[in-house]
Amino acid sequence: ARSAAQKQQGSGLTRKMMMKVLLVFVATTAGALEVSVSPGGSVVVRSGSLVLETVDVFLGNLSASGGGLRLEGGPRSESGEDVLGRFNKTTLEWNGMDTAVKAYADLVVFEQFFPERIVKPLNASSSLACTGFPLFRRPSSKCFAYHGVFPAMGTCDEATHQGGLPLVVYDTEGALVFSSLENHKAQHAATSKDWVGAGVKAGVDEIPQGWTQRFVVVEGKTPSMRDTFDAWGAALREWSGSSDKRRMANNAYRDVAHSGLGFWTDNGGYYHYYGPSDPSGKNNNGTPTATTYEEVLTSVKRSHDEAAIPFRHWQFDSWFYPKDSDVSAGGGGGAVTNWTAMPSVFPSGMAAMVSKNLGGMPMIMHNRQWSPVSDYVTQNQPPGMEWLGSNGAGGPPGPLA
């Protein structure tokens, strides 16, 4: 009966495949966390004066509000225990997928279950996600979200490219942080005039059998925003298994990138695209400069030593290597043709620059996408290996190639 309904609705599902999406709410407050599920599938989570209420569910172009996604069974209740603790679970069956709510002592899990794989799961109402649950009524409380490749705080009213999560809802009594919990590049925030939420990233060719996608909402123990974010980070570590005290004690801060101060030249730094490698011919202050990075950074290192600043590593950003097209003043554009330093940047070469001028300082090196006309493709490609190419980028067929 379910397969027939799926075919009638044109959901694009094929048989004998499944996908799970788990979305997790974590509450770490002394107050009681209230969770309720209506017979129609609406979920309400109350924590103090903050309320999150789901208002819709969608799968591709089918939605509960539009009538294409219909309830066919449930609610069905059960209890159990997993890595997060003991839970009570309520499941609702729709044509095409099941949704479930798992209530823990201080957690709420939202689960989507797809009994068959999804092929081309398009969604006309959202260009950023092809599934949606939970989708929360737009909050009446104050909120903000993070947006951009270099994340900055912005509106919570709209999902943007690489933006919309984490989303923070807050008032004078507390705050909630909503974000992905794992597989962060496979999910995306989504919004409409009625709701804010998230799901599997739109544009995927298919959602494979057994795929899992999780999101998390964290409530802080105090009204402090810092405490809330600390609790959010602790929740992510708990789920990933990295909260184990022995593991943290053994692994935390063991490498120079995390255990000490570093000097970075990435986006936002004064020496990001500084000098002749900047196509504008100007530094970030708009002042013309003819000095090379080798001259400038050698002087910078000398000033660090004179001031006794204990840097333990340096970072070189995308400005040091050649690319296949022009680069904007902010560093955007162009793919890597050869991952070596340009003579205009380090006339003495990378090895001499690091070993001699920087005293052998440990380095973190930036590398962006490979160019389809990269030297590694056109000249140094291993026998029998064919690189994959697209507009503006290329790459080997797999991580072991």
C-alpha positions in Angstrom: 0.0 0.0 0.0 2.8 2.4 0.8 4.6 1.7 -2.5 1.4 2.4 -4.4 0.9 5.6 -2.5 4.5 6.7 -3.2 4.0 6.0 -6.9 0.8 8.0 -7.0 2.5 10.9 -5.4 5.5 10.8 -7.7 7.9 11.0 -4.8 10.8 9.6 -6.8 11.4 6.8 -4.3 12.6 3.3 -5.3 12.2 0.1 -3.3 14.3 -1.6 -0.7 16.4 1.3 0.4 16.2 3.5 3.5 17.6 6.6 5.0 17.5 7.9 8.6 17.8 11.5 9.7 18.2 12.1 13.4 17.8 15.6 14.8 18.7 16.0 18.4 17.7 18.5 21.0 19.9 18.7 24.0 18.7 20.4 27.2 21.1 20.9 30.1 18.9 23.0 32.4 17.8 22.5 35.9 14.2 23.1 34.8 12.0 20.3 33.4 12.1 19.8 29.6 8.5 19.4 28.3 8.0 17.5 25.0 4.6 16.7 23.5 3.5 15.1 20.2 0.1 15.7 18.8 -1.9 13.0 16.9 -1.3 15.1 13.8 2.4 15.0 14.2 3.2 18.5 15.6 5.9 18.5 18.2 6.3 21.1 21.0 9.4 21.5 23.0 9.3 23.9 26.0 12.3 25.0 28.0 11.6 27.9 30.3 10.0 30.7 28.3 11.5 29.4 25.0 9.2 27.3 22.8 10.0 25.4 19.6 7.0 24.0 17.7 7.1 22.1 14.5 4.6 23.2 11.8 5.3 21.0 8.8 7.2 18.1 7.3 8.3 17.7 3.7 9.9 15.1 1.5 10.9 16.4 -1.9 7.9 18.2 -3.3 5.5 16.4 -0.9 4.5 18.3 2.3 2.1 17.7 5.2 0.7 21.2 4.9 0.1 20.7 1.2 -1.6 17.4 1.6 0.9 15.4 -0.5 2.5 13.9 2.6 -0.3 12.0 4.5 -0.4 10.3 7.8 -1.1 6.5 7.3 -0.3 5.1 10.7 0.5 5.7 14.4 1.2 7.2 16.8 3.1 4.1 17.9 5.0 4.2 21.3 8.0 2.3 22.5 10.9 2.7 24.9 14.5 1.8 24.8 18.1 2.9 25.5 21.0 4.0 23.3 24.3 5.9 23.7 22.3 9.0 24.7 20.4 7.2 27.5 16.9 5.9 28.0 14.2 7.3 25.8 10.5 7.1 25.0 9.8 7.1 21.3 6.7 8.1 19.4 6.5 7.2 15.7 4.1 8.4 12.9 3.9 6.8 9.5 3.5 9.0 6.4 3.4 7.9 2.8 7.0 7.9 1.9 8.6 8.1 5.3 8.2 7.8 9.0 8.9 10.5 11.6 9.7 9.8 15.2 10.3 11.8 18.4 12.6 10.2 21.0 12.4 12.0 24.4 15.3 11.5 26.8 15.8 12.9 30.3 17.4 16.0 28.7 17.3 15.3 25.0 14.7 15.1 22.2 15.5 13.2 19.0 13.7 13.9 15.8 14.0 11.0 13.3 13.1 10.7 9.7 13.0 7.2 8.3 12.8 6.5 4.6 12.0 2.9 3.7 13.4 3.3 0.2 16.2 5.3 -1.4 15.4 8.7 -2.8 16.4 9.6 -6.3 16.6 13.3 -7.3 14.8 14.5 -4.2 13.9 18.0 -5.6 12.0 20.5 -3.6 10.4 23.5 -5.2 9.8 25.4 -2.0 13.4 25.4 -0.8 16.6 25.5 -2.9 18.8 24.5 0.0 17.3 21.3 1.5 15.4 18.4 0.0 13.9 17.1 3.2 12.6 18.9 6.3 12.0 17.8 9.8 11.9 19.5 12.2 10.6 22.7 10.7 10.0 25.2 13.5 7.5 28.0 13.6 9.5 31.2 13.2 10.5 32.1 16.8 9.0 35.1 18.4 12.1 35.4 20.6 15.3 37.2 19.5 17.6 35.1 17.2 20.7 35.2 15.0 22.5 32.7 12.8 25.9 32.3 11.3 26.4 32.7 7.5 29.2 32.5 5.0 32.3 30.6 4.1 34.0 32.7 6.8 31.0 32.6 9.3 29.7 35.9 10.7 26.6 36.6 12.7 23.6 37.5 10.6 19.9 37.1 10.2 18.0 34.0 11.4 15.2 34.8 8.9 16.8 33.2 5.8 19.1 30.3 5.0 22.0 31.3 2.7 24.8 29.5 0.9 26.8 27.8 3.7 24.7 29.7 6.1 21.7 29.6 8.5 23.3 27.3 11.1 24.2 27.4 13.9 21.0 29.3 14.8 20.6 30.8 18.2 17.2 31.7 19.8 17.4 33.6 23.1 15.7 35.8 25.6 16.6 37.3 29.0 16.3 33.8 30.7 18.3 31.6 28.4 19.3 30.5 24.9 19.1 27.6 22.5 21.6 26.7 19.8 20.5 24.7 16.7 23.1 23.2 14.4 24.1 20.0 12.6 25.4 17.3 14.9 27.5 15.3 12.3 27.9 14.9 8.5 28.0 18.7 8.5 28.6 19.1 4.7 25.6 16.8 3.8 23.0 19.1 5.5 21.7 22.6 5.1 19.4 25.0 6.8 16.1 25.8 5.1 13.5 28.5 5.6 10.1 29.6 4.4 7.8 32.4 5.3 6.4 30.1 8.1 9.3 28.1 9.4 13.0 27.7 10.0 14.6 24.2 10.0 17.1 22.0 8.2 17.4 18.8 6.2 19.5 16.9 3.7 21.3 19.3 1.3 19.4 20.0 -1.9 20.9 19.1 -5.2 22.0 15.6 -4.2 21.4 13.0 -6.9 20.2 10.6 -4.4 20.1 9.8 -0.7 21.7 6.4 -0.3 20.5 3.5 1.8 21.3 3.8 5.4 22.3 7.5 5.3 22.1 9.3 8.7 21.8 13.0 9.2 21.7 14.6 12.6 21.1 18.0 14.1 21.3 19.3 17.6 19.7 22.0 19.7 21.5 22.9 23.0 20.2 24.8 25.9 22.7 26.4 28.3 22.7 25.8 32.1 22.6 29.6 32.7 21.5 32.7 30.7 25.1 33.2 29.7 25.6 32.9 26.0 29.1 31.5 26.6 27.8 28.8 28.9 25.2 27.9 26.2 27.9 27.5 23.5 30.1 25.6 25.9 27.2 23.2 26.5 26.6 23.0 22.7 30.2 22.0 22.1 30.0 19.5 24.9 27.0 17.9 23.3 28.7 17.5 20.0 31.7 16.0 21.6 29.5 13.6 23.6 27.8 12.3 20.5 31.1 11.9 18.6 32.7 10.0 21.5 35.4 12.6 22.0 34.1 13.6 25.5 35.9 10.6 27.0 38.1 12.1 29.7 41.1 9.9 29.0 40.8 10.6 25.2 40.7 14.3 25.8 43.6 14.1 28.3 45.7 12.1 25.9 44.9 14.0 22.7 44.0 17.6 23.5 46.6 20.2 22.6 49.2 17.7 21.5 50.1 19.4 18.2 51.6 22.8 17.6 48.5 24.1 15.8 46.4 23.7 19.0 48.8 24.0 21.8 50.3 27.4 21.2 50.0 30.8 19.6 50.1 30.9 15.8 50.6 33.7 13.2 48.0 33.5 10.4 47.8 35.2 7.1 44.3 34.1 6.1 41.2 36.1 5.3 41.0 39.0 7.8 44.7 39.1 8.5 46.8 42.1 7.5 49.0 40.1 5.2 46.2 38.3 3.3 47.0 39.0 -0.3 49.6 41.6 0.4 52.2 42.7 -2.1 52.9 41.7 -5.8 50.8 38.5 -5.5 47.7 40.7 -4.9 46.4 41.5 -8.4 45.3 44.9 -7.2 49.0 45.8 -6.5 48.0 47.1 -3.1 47.9 45.8 0.5 44.7 45.6 2.6 44.9 49.3 3.4 45.0 50.3 -0.2 48.6 51.4 0.0 50.8 50.5 -3.1 53.6 48.2 -2.2 56.5 46.7 -4.2 57.9 44.4 -1.4 57.6 40.6 -1.7 56.1 38.3 0.9 59.7 37.0 1.5 60.9 40.5 2.5 57.8 41.4 4.5 57.4 38.2 6.4 61.1 38.0 7.3 60.7 41.5 8.8 57.5 40.4 10.6 59.3 37.4 12.1 62.2 39.6 13.3 59.7 41.9 15.0 58.1 38.9 16.7 61.4 37.8 18.0 62.3 41.3 19.2 59.0 41.5 21.1 59.4 38.0 22.5 56.0 36.9 21.1 56.0 33.1 21.6 54.5 32.0 18.2 54.8 28.2 17.7 53.6 28.0 14.2 52.8 30.1 11.1 50.1 29.8 8.4 50.5 30.6 4.7 47.2 31.2 2.9 46.2 30.8 -0.7 48.3 33.8 -1.8 51.5 31.7 -2.2 50.7 29.3 -5.1 49.8 29.8 -8.8 46.2 29.6 -10.0 44.4 29.2 -13.3 42.6 32.6 -13.3 42.6 36.0 -11.7 42.1 36.3 -8.0 40.1 39.1 -6.4 41.6 41.3 -3.8 39.8 39.2 -1.1 41.4 36.0 -2.4 38.4 34.5 -4.2 38.7 32.9 -7.6 41.2 30.6 -9.3 42.1 27.0 -8.8 45.5 25.5 -8.0 47.7 24.7 -10.9 50.8 23.8 -8.9 51.1 23.7 -5.1 54.5 25.5 -4.9 55.4 29.0 -4.1 55.5 31.6 -6.9 58.9 33.3 -7.4 57.1 36.7 -7.0 56.2 35.6 -3.5 59.3 33.8 -2.2 62.2 34.5 -4.6 64.4 32.1 -2.6 61.8 29.3 -2.6 59.5 27.9 0.0 62.2 25.7 1.7 64.7 28.5 2.1 62.0 30.9 3.3 60.8 28.5 6.1 64.2 27.0 7.2 66.3 30.2 7.0 64.0 33.2 7.3 61.5 31.7 9.7 63.9 29.5 11.6 62.3 26.3 10.7 58.9 27.3 12.2 56.2 24.6 11.8 53.8 25.6 9.0 50.2 25.3 8.2 49.6 25.5 4.4 46.4 26.4 2.6 45.3 24.5 -0.5 42.1 25.1 -2.4 40.5 23.1 -5.2 42.7 21.6 -8.0 42.5 23.1 -11.4 41.4 20.8 -14.3 44.5 22.0 -16.1 46.7 21.5 -13.1 50.3 20.3 -13.7 49.3 17.2 -11.7 46.7 16.4 -14.3 48.5 17.4 -17.5 52.0 16.4 -16.6 52.3 14.2 -13.5 49.2 12.1 -13.7 50.0 8.5 -12.5 49.5 5.8 -15.2 46.0 4.4 -15.2 44.5 7.2 -13.1 42.0 9.5 -14.7 41.2 12.7 -12.8 37.6 13.9 -12.5 36.9 17.3 -13.9 34.2 20.0 -13.8 33.9 23.6 -14.5 36.6 25.3 -12.5 37.8 22.2 -10.5 39.4 18.8 -10.9 40.4 16.0 -8.6 41.4 12.3 -8.3 38.7 9.7 -8.4 39.0 8.8 -4.7 41.0 9.6 -1.5 43.4 6.7 -2.1 44.2 7.6 -5.7 
